[in-house]
Amino acid sequence: MCTAAATCERRIEGGGTTSLAWQGWPGWAGLPTIGADELVPPGARAVIVAPHPDDEILACGGLLQLLAAQGSDLLLVAVTDGDASHAGSPLWPQERLRRVRPQESAQALETLGLAPPAWLRLRLPDGGVAGMAPHLATLLAERLQPGDRVFTTWRLDGHPDHEACGWACASACSASGATLVEMPVWGWHWAVPGDMCVPWHRARRLPLPASVLQRKRAALHCFASQMQGDPSTGQPPIVAGDALQRLLHAWEVYFL
Ligand SMILES: [Zn+2]
């Protein structure tokens, strides 16, 4: 564990930092931009490791489109089926979530305009990835090859499953000669602009053309289970408002 992991408080509660606050941060101008062809050079394979169905679109729905356009090989790894998102809900029992959430992901990828990618579903327990990180690292290392570019959630993202995927991928990459790229998702919630806990020196901005951003926005609407409230429990949507808008800026951020 690095010192930042020990000292940075990463609470996902309340509304978090607003999209507007992030949009207005002058620090963006100081972050270098990067192209999809630099993130995944010609001939390299992109491996996207998503803790839950939807993280692949929230974090890198723009990059996925640019990779498809440049003809990159793609392997999508679904770590969990996301069946713990609606605790105690009569409307969304776990077996329904296990069935519906992967379907939502498939529809979202189709909306992005992607051909069905190679897809590995690991079916690890949603909410329990941290306890299985060494196992996950082994499963991934068996499938990675030198030269792969592995994209996953940031090791300090704030959600235990997201952080565990970051650590497991870091370990699998060093064992296999693949290269790790981390992506903040919930980090935008707890961090603030210029936050000392964010590794800005490793951050690169991928600008998204308007049409790419528009398809990413449309794809996110496929996740009805996450973006609609639950009348059976009275719970609000899981991803809506700022949680959604923070990931719909005209760029995506990658930590090299
Ligand atoms: Zn997630």
Residues whose N, C-alpha, C, O or C-beta is under 5 A from the ligand:
A	BS01	ZN	P51 H52 D55
